[in-house]
């Protein structure tokens, strides 16, 4: 019956789970303290160099930066916490006692999987509620080099929109008034994917059925002539909100908000594959905590007195860090369009889950 139960001993499960959580968060606290101190040494000079900035602004920076450091290094902390917990249990012969009582390798690791799932849930909620917001605020502050962030005046610049085969570029988009106004408008009219003419205008305003262009003229590529057109209506079927969509930063938006923004961008004809990869990584990233007990399991088994415990711990650490390298590589390939969004977000997770399970079964089960 014990072999069929995932948690044969409630007492043992609580004991192992508590060891893992205490070590994980202790390592995270130490990492955050050290890394935030080092980061502040480099940034405090830039913050205080701005007239009017003082200690309050330095602490404001710390408050914005710490959530980013926690998000980045929580999976590392879970990996190191796993290896430290399992190595300690192995060193004290507690793993041998568990296996002697009839527990399988998966049953020994089961409390760690449950605790890691709890950490993954906390990580996801923390990223959604705090990290995305602080990342956006810090990016805006750093953009003005730690000076006062100006109020958004509703003006967007260099906006591109696709309308069927045609491409539309607006030098600036004014969204502050009741009507959206475009300045320095250029419409690249294409036939069969080949540029046929260029329609340009000083400005455009949204009207029923399209956009009213002022002082428009068309350059015909084949004849090389320019036709003055005056005031005309063009770009029919192009909605104003296609121009008012701001540049979307996936790491600065919560999951549902980013999903909605991707749908809007997709409707506007803009490429969204890279953002879809970021969207799904908001789930696969926190869930990577569940992989760490599997990848670090090599530190739990094998005789500690054989002298190979340190080697096993290094091997588990190497597997964990290899996952982080593969994860960042896949995201980079997704940004370049070489990987599909699903493969960029979930490929390394699935691959290393299979590798960890294979190693565990072949060596211990």
C-alpha positions as CSV (number, residue, x, y, z in Angstrom):
1,X,0.0,0.0,0.0
2,X,2.9,2.3,0.8
3,X,4.3,1.7,-2.7
4,X,1.0,3.0,-4.2
5,X,0.9,6.1,-2.1
6,X,2.6,9.2,-3.4
7,X,3.2,10.4,0.2
8,X,3.7,7.2,2.3
9,X,4.5,9.3,5.4
10,X,2.8,12.6,6.2
11,X,5.5,13.3,8.9
12,X,8.3,12.7,6.5
13,X,6.6,14.8,3.7
14,X,6.3,17.8,6.1
15,X,9.8,17.4,7.3
16,X,11.4,17.3,3.8
17,X,9.1,20.0,2.5
18,X,10.0,22.3,5.3
19,X,13.7,21.7,4.9
20,X,13.4,22.5,1.2
21,X,11.3,25.7,1.6
22,X,13.5,27.1,4.4
23,X,16.7,26.6,2.5
24,X,15.2,27.9,-0.8
25,X,14.0,31.2,0.7
26,X,17.2,31.6,2.8
27,X,19.3,31.3,-0.3
28,X,17.0,33.7,-2.2
29,X,17.3,36.3,0.6
30,X,21.1,36.1,0.6
31,X,21.2,36.3,-3.3
32,X,18.8,39.3,-3.3
33,X,20.8,41.1,-0.6
34,X,24.1,40.6,-2.3
35,X,22.9,41.4,-5.8
36,X,20.9,44.4,-4.9
37,X,23.9,45.8,-3.0
38,X,26.2,45.4,-6.0
39,X,23.5,46.8,-8.4
40,X,23.0,49.8,-6.1
41,X,26.7,50.6,-6.1
42,X,26.6,51.1,-9.9
43,X,23.2,52.9,-10.1
44,X,23.2,55.1,-7.0
45,X,25.7,57.5,-8.6
46,X,23.5,58.0,-11.6
47,X,20.4,58.6,-9.5
48,X,22.1,61.1,-7.2
49,X,23.7,62.9,-10.1
50,X,20.2,64.3,-11.1
51,X,19.4,67.6,-9.4
52,X,16.7,67.2,-6.8
53,X,17.3,63.4,-6.2
54,X,18.2,62.2,-2.8
55,X,17.9,59.2,-0.4
56,X,14.2,58.9,-1.2
57,X,14.9,58.3,-4.9
58,X,17.6,55.7,-4.1
59,X,15.1,53.8,-1.9
60,X,12.5,54.2,-4.7
61,X,14.9,52.5,-7.1
62,X,15.6,49.7,-4.6
63,X,11.8,49.1,-4.3
64,X,11.5,48.8,-8.1
65,X,14.6,46.7,-8.6
66,X,14.2,44.1,-5.9
67,X,11.1,42.5,-7.6
68,X,13.1,42.0,-10.8
69,X,16.0,40.4,-8.9
70,X,13.6,38.1,-7.1
71,X,11.9,37.0,-10.4
72,X,15.2,36.3,-12.0
73,X,16.9,34.4,-9.2
74,X,14.0,32.5,-7.6
75,X,14.5,29.5,-10.0
76,X,18.2,29.5,-9.1
77,X,17.3,29.6,-5.4
78,X,15.0,26.6,-5.9
79,X,17.7,24.7,-7.7
80,X,20.3,25.4,-4.9
81,X,17.7,24.8,-2.2
82,X,16.9,21.4,-3.8
83,X,20.6,20.3,-4.0
84,X,21.4,21.5,-0.5
85,X,18.3,19.7,1.0
86,X,19.0,16.4,-0.9
87,X,22.7,16.5,-0.2
88,X,22.0,17.0,3.5
89,X,19.5,14.2,3.6
90,X,22.0,11.9,1.8
91,X,24.9,12.9,4.1
92,X,22.8,12.1,7.2
93,X,21.8,8.7,5.6
94,X,18.1,9.8,5.8
95,X,17.6,8.9,2.1
96,X,18.9,5.4,2.8
97,X,16.5,5.1,5.7
98,X,13.6,6.2,3.4
99,X,14.5,3.7,0.7
100,X,15.0,1.0,3.3
101,X,11.5,1.6,4.5
102,X,10.3,0.8,1.0
103,X,10.0,4.3,-0.5
104,X,10.8,4.7,-4.2
105,X,12.9,7.6,-5.5
106,X,9.8,9.3,-6.7
107,X,8.2,9.0,-3.3
108,X,11.4,10.5,-1.7
109,X,11.1,13.5,-4.1
110,X,7.3,13.9,-3.9
111,X,7.4,16.4,-1.0
112,X,9.8,18.5,-3.0
113,X,7.6,18.5,-6.0
114,X,4.6,19.7,-4.0
115,X,6.6,22.4,-2.3
116,X,8.1,23.5,-5.6
117,X,4.6,23.7,-7.1
118,X,3.7,26.0,-4.2
119,X,6.7,28.1,-4.9
120,X,5.7,28.2,-8.6
121,X,2.2,29.5,-7.7
122,X,3.7,32.2,-5.4
123,X,6.2,33.2,-8.2
124,X,3.4,33.5,-10.8
125,X,1.2,35.6,-8.5
126,X,4.2,37.8,-7.5
127,X,5.2,38.3,-11.2
128,X,1.6,39.3,-12.1
129,X,0.9,41.6,-9.3
130,X,4.2,43.3,-8.6
131,X,7.1,42.5,-11.0
132,X,5.3,43.6,-14.3
133,X,4.2,46.9,-12.7
134,X,7.6,47.7,-11.2
135,X,9.4,46.7,-14.4
136,X,7.3,49.2,-16.4
137,X,7.8,52.0,-13.9
138,X,11.5,51.4,-13.7
139,X,11.9,51.3,-17.5
140,X,10.1,54.6,-17.8
141,X,12.2,56.2,-15.1
142,X,15.5,54.9,-16.6
143,X,14.4,56.2,-20.0
144,X,14.6,59.8,-18.7
145,X,17.9,58.9,-16.8
146,X,16.3,59.0,-13.3
147,X,14.8,62.5,-13.8
148,X,11.1,63.3,-13.3
149,X,9.0,61.2,-15.7
150,X,7.0,63.5,-18.0
151,X,3.2,63.1,-18.3
152,X,2.1,61.2,-21.4
153,X,0.8,63.8,-23.9
154,X,-0.9,61.1,-26.1
155,X,1.5,61.5,-29.0
156,X,3.0,58.4,-30.6
157,X,5.8,58.5,-33.3
158,X,6.7,56.4,-36.3
159,X,3.7,54.1,-36.3
160,X,3.3,51.4,-39.0
161,X,0.0,49.7,-39.9
162,X,-0.8,47.1,-42.5
163,X,-4.0,47.5,-44.5
164,X,-4.4,44.5,-46.8
165,X,-1.4,44.5,-49.1
166,X,-0.6,48.2,-48.4
167,X,1.7,49.6,-45.6
168,X,0.9,52.8,-43.8
169,X,3.4,54.9,-41.9
170,X,2.5,57.9,-39.7
171,X,5.3,60.2,-38.5
172,X,3.3,61.1,-35.4
173,X,-0.1,60.1,-34.1
174,X,-2.1,62.6,-31.9
175,X,-4.6,60.9,-29.6
176,X,-5.3,63.7,-27.1
177,X,-8.3,65.2,-28.9
178,X,-11.7,63.8,-29.9
179,X,-10.4,62.7,-33.3
180,X,-7.2,60.8,-34.0
181,X,-4.9,62.9,-36.2
182,X,-1.9,61.6,-38.2
183,X,0.9,63.7,-39.4
184,X,3.4,63.0,-42.3
185,X,1.4,60.1,-43.6
186,X,2.9,57.8,-46.2
187,X,0.9,54.9,-47.8
188,X,2.9,52.3,-49.7
189,X,0.4,50.9,-52.2
190,X,1.3,47.4,-53.4
191,X,-0.1,45.2,-56.1
192,X,0.6,41.5,-55.8
193,X,3.2,42.2,-53.1
194,X,5.1,44.6,-55.4
195,X,5.2,48.4,-54.8
196,X,3.1,50.2,-57.4
197,X,2.8,53.7,-55.9
198,X,3.4,55.9,-52.9
199,X,0.6,58.1,-51.5
200,X,1.8,60.8,-49.1
201,X,0.0,63.6,-47.3
202,X,0.8,66.3,-44.7
203,X,-1.9,65.0,-42.3
204,X,-4.9,62.8,-42.0
205,X,-7.9,62.6,-39.8
206,X,-10.4,59.8,-39.2
207,X,-13.7,60.2,-41.0
208,X,-16.6,57.8,-41.7
209,X,-15.3,55.2,-44.1
210,X,-11.6,56.0,-44.0
211,X,-9.1,58.8,-43.5
212,X,-9.3,62.3,-44.9
213,X,-5.8,63.2,-46.3
214,X,-4.8,66.8,-46.6
215,X,-2.5,68.0,-49.4
216,X,-2.1,64.5,-50.8
217,X,0.0,63.4,-53.7
218,X,0.8,60.1,-55.3
219,X,4.1,58.9,-56.8
220,X,3.5,56.3,-59.5
221,X,6.5,54.0,-59.6
222,X,6.2,52.7,-63.2
223,X,5.9,56.2,-64.9
224,X,7.9,58.1,-62.3
225,X,5.4,60.9,-62.1
226,X,3.8,62.7,-59.2
227,X,0.1,63.4,-59.2
228,X,-1.2,66.1,-56.9
229,X,-4.5,65.0,-55.4
230,X,-5.5,67.7,-52.8
231,X,-7.9,66.5,-50.1
232,X,-9.0,62.9,-50.6
233,X,-10.4,59.9,-48.6
234,X,-8.1,56.9,-48.5
235,X,-7.1,53.9,-46.3
236,X,-10.7,52.7,-46.1
237,X,-11.4,50.1,-43.5
238,X,-8.4,51.1,-41.3
239,X,-9.6,51.7,-37.7
240,X,-8.2,54.5,-35.6
241,X,-7.2,52.2,-32.8
242,X,-4.8,50.4,-35.2
243,X,-2.6,53.6,-34.9
244,X,-3.2,54.2,-31.2
245,X,-1.8,50.9,-30.1
246,X,1.3,51.6,-28.1
247,X,4.5,49.5,-28.3
248,X,3.8,46.4,-26.2
249,X,6.5,45.3,-23.8
250,X,5.7,41.7,-22.7
251,X,7.7,41.8,-19.5
252,X,5.8,45.0,-18.3
253,X,2.3,43.6,-18.6
254,X,0.3,40.9,-16.7
255,X,-0.8,37.7,-18.5
256,X,-4.4,38.7,-19.3
257,X,-3.5,42.2,-20.3
258,X,-0.7,41.0,-22.6
259,X,-3.0,38.4,-24.1
260,X,-5.6,41.2,-24.9
261,X,-2.8,43.4,-26.4
262,X,-1.6,40.6,-28.6
263,X,-5.1,40.1,-29.9
264,X,-5.3,43.8,-30.7
265,X,-1.9,43.8,-32.4
266,X,-2.8,40.7,-34.4
267,X,-6.0,42.4,-35.6
268,X,-3.9,45.4,-36.7
269,X,-1.7,43.1,-38.8
270,X,1.4,43.4,-36.7
271,X,3.8,40.5,-35.9
272,X,3.1,38.9,-32.5
273,X,5.0,35.6,-32.4
274,X,7.7,37.0,-30.2
275,X,5.1,38.3,-27.8
276,X,3.2,35.0,-27.8
277,X,6.4,33.3,-26.7
278,X,6.7,35.8,-23.8
279,X,3.1,35.3,-22.9
280,X,3.4,31.5,-22.5
281,X,6.8,31.9,-20.7
282,X,4.9,33.8,-18.0
283,X,3.5,30.3,-17.1
284,X,6.4,28.0,-18.1
285,X,8.9,30.3,-16.3
286,X,7.4,29.9,-12.7
287,X,6.7,26.3,-13.4
288,X,10.4,25.7,-13.9
289,X,10.6,25.5,-10.1
290,X,8.9,22.0,-10.4
291,X,11.8,20.8,-12.6
292,X,14.5,21.6,-10.1
293,X,13.8,18.7,-7.7
294,X,14.0,16.4,-10.7
295,X,17.2,17.9,-12.1
296,X,18.8,18.0,-8.6
297,X,17.8,14.5,-7.7
298,X,21.2,13.1,-8.5
299,X,22.4,14.7,-5.3
300,X,20.0,12.6,-3.2
301,X,20.9,9.1,-4.2
302,X,24.1,7.1,-4.1
303,X,26.3,6.4,-1.0
304,X,27.6,9.5,0.6
305,X,30.6,7.6,2.0
306,X,31.7,6.8,-1.5
307,X,33.1,10.3,-1.8
308,X,31.0,11.1,-4.9
309,X,28.4,13.3,-3.1
310,X,30.1,16.5,-4.1
311,X,30.4,15.3,-7.7
312,X,26.7,14.4,-7.7
313,X,25.8,17.9,-6.3
314,X,27.9,19.5,-9.1
315,X,26.1,17.3,-11.7
316,X,22.7,18.4,-10.4
317,X,23.8,22.0,-10.5
318,X,25.1,21.6,-14.0
319,X,21.8,20.1,-15.2
320,X,19.9,23.0,-13.6
321,X,22.1,25.7,-15.1
322,X,21.9,23.9,-18.5
323,X,18.1,24.3,-18.4
324,X,18.4,28.1,-17.7
325,X,20.8,28.4,-20.7
326,X,18.5,26.4,-23.0
327,X,15.5,28.5,-21.8
328,X,17.1,31.8,-22.5
329,X,18.4,30.5,-25.9
330,X,14.9,29.3,-26.9
331,X,13.4,32.7,-26.0
332,X,16.0,34.4,-28.1
333,X,15.2,32.1,-31.0
334,X,11.6,32.9,-30.5
335,X,12.3,36.7,-30.7
336,X,14.2,36.1,-34.0
337,X,11.3,34.0,-35.4
338,X,13.4,30.8,-35.6
339,X,11.2,29.0,-33.0
340,X,7.4,28.9,-32.8
341,X,6.0,30.6,-29.6
342,X,5.1,27.2,-28.1
343,X,8.5,25.8,-28.7
344,X,10.3,28.9,-27.4
345,X,8.3,28.8,-24.1
346,X,7.8,25.1,-23.5
347,X,10.5,23.3,-25.5
348,X,13.3,23.5,-22.8
349,X,10.8,22.6,-20.0
350,X,9.6,19.5,-21.8
351,X,13.1,18.5,-22.9
352,X,14.7,18.7,-19.4
353,X,11.6,17.1,-17.7
354,X,12.3,14.1,-20.0
355,X,16.0,14.2,-19.3
356,X,15.6,14.4,-15.5
357,X,13.0,11.6,-15.5
358,X,15.2,9.4,-17.7
359,X,18.2,9.9,-15.4
360,X,16.1,9.2,-12.2
361,X,14.5,6.0,-13.7
362,X,17.7,4.6,-15.1
363,X,19.8,5.2,-11.9
364,X,17.3,4.7,-9.1
365,X,14.1,3.0,-10.1
